[in-house]
Amino acid sequence: MGLCASSEKNNTPDTQTSSAKASPQQQPQGHSARTTRTSGTVSQQKQKQQQQHAHDVKVNNTNMSMNNAISPTATANTSGSQQINLDSALRDRTTNGQAQPTVSDASSGSNGKELKVLLLGAGESGKSTVLQQLKILHQNGFTDQETKEYTPLIYQNLLEIARNIIQARTRFSVHLEPDCRLTQQDLSKVLSYEMPNNYTDQFPPDIAAVISELWALPSTQRLITGPNASKFYLMDSTPYFMENFTRITSPNYRATQQDILRSRQMTSGIFDTVIDMGSDIKMHIYDVGGQRSERKKWIHCFDNVALVIFCVSLSEYDQALMEDKNQNRFQESLVLFDNIVNSRWFARTSVVLFLNKIDLFAEKLSRVPMQNYFPDYTGGADINKAAKYILWRFVQLNRANLSIYPHVTQATDTSNIKLVFAAIKETILENTLKDSGVLQ
């Protein structure tokens, strides 16, 4: 499911009109470990069959164009039963003079062709979650032992959430309510508590009681949703873990698939996930850490790359980096994307842009105005306009005129990632056939 994009810096996302005709492209109706090629465009019948979250925003192949006349293809679940519609993308496979990903860009293995794909992005953009989804979709998910091994990480996530809240309360002089049963000693106990490594027994009940009451305080809720919320770090999965806090801290806890997808651990090193695409083609996806300290390792993966998947969190527009509290996450992602798409290493590489965490973005947009951070944005709380604006900010950096395929994603939603990767694989397979002369 690809879409070629280039841009002109003077264009604006809400006013520029299309000056070239985009061609509707075929979209796969689903995929498995071995991709099945199907024809046809997205239809209302497909909508009814599977509620997809592959929101795609159109970018014209000649200049930046946000076409409002495209019918929606899917919905993204937000809080409660509310649903958000985004425009679908008409697929234009024009290459802008650049090579599209083909197996000729990758190495040949004894069992067929191998395609090298880099998964890049700043910290907490959702890269590792995407890989976990691919494990679920293509490697039969998590074994019992692997599931058990996630328990200590999830426990550490709970402690991290509590500690960050306590530290923020201190930083912004948020006092305990007069009728609160908690004391400063209770909070200090949580800050100093060290959980043993590989601990899989029940979460300590006394620590759990303090965290539960801390979360329920009105002053805590005002802190994490108020004007200071963007000034301190709090992991994106905080609402999910606190909603499931009682279950997670109960005896005989066993992590669910969603618990695992929501867990957070900084990636250190390089990880290779292999996907069988069919037609004797394997896609090697390399995930490297997104924090600044990890990026020096990226250079070791840059040779013979056929495709870059760049992840950015839509909801990070008001947040600070974990490693630098004075740096806005969104601005960091823009700088990083600029460096990637205009690097000599990727002069013949196509880029898939994942605008991730649409669920968190939809929830945040109504309470944290984006224009507070981007004065030139005029779309208010309209999620279509907001997503298109963010896409525009990224695509206008594409001075190298690479082919860019944007997808709005929710990495914690397995069905969404399944559909998106079906689209990516469909594009790669088609270009492989074109490269071999089978298709003209």
Secondary structure as UniProt FT lines:
FT   TURN            9..10
FT   TURN            13..15
FT   HELIX           44..49
FT   TURN            68..69
FT   STRAND          72..77
FT   TURN            80..81
FT   STRAND          83..87
FT   TURN            96..97
FT   HELIX           103..105
FT   STRAND          108..109
FT   TURN            110..111
FT   STRAND          112..121
FT   TURN            123..124
FT   HELIX           127..138
FT   HELIX           144..171
FT   TURN            172..173
FT   TURN            178..179
FT   HELIX           184..192
FT   TURN            197..198
FT   HELIX           205..216
FT   HELIX           218..225
FT   TURN            227..228
FT   HELIX           229..231
FT   TURN            236..237
FT   HELIX           238..243
FT   HELIX           245..248
FT   TURN            251..252
FT   HELIX           257..262
FT   STRAND          270..278
FT   TURN            279..280
FT   STRAND          281..288
FT   HELIX           292..301
FT   TURN            303..304
FT   STRAND          307..313
FT   HELIX           314..318
FT   TURN            325..326
FT   HELIX           329..341
FT   HELIX           344..346
FT   TURN            347..348
FT   STRAND          350..356
FT   HELIX           358..365
FT   TURN            366..367
FT   HELIX           370..372
FT   TURN            375..376
FT   TURN            380..381
FT   HELIX           383..395
FT   TURN            396..397
FT   TURN            399..400
FT   STRAND          404..408
FT   TURN            411..412
FT   HELIX           414..436
//
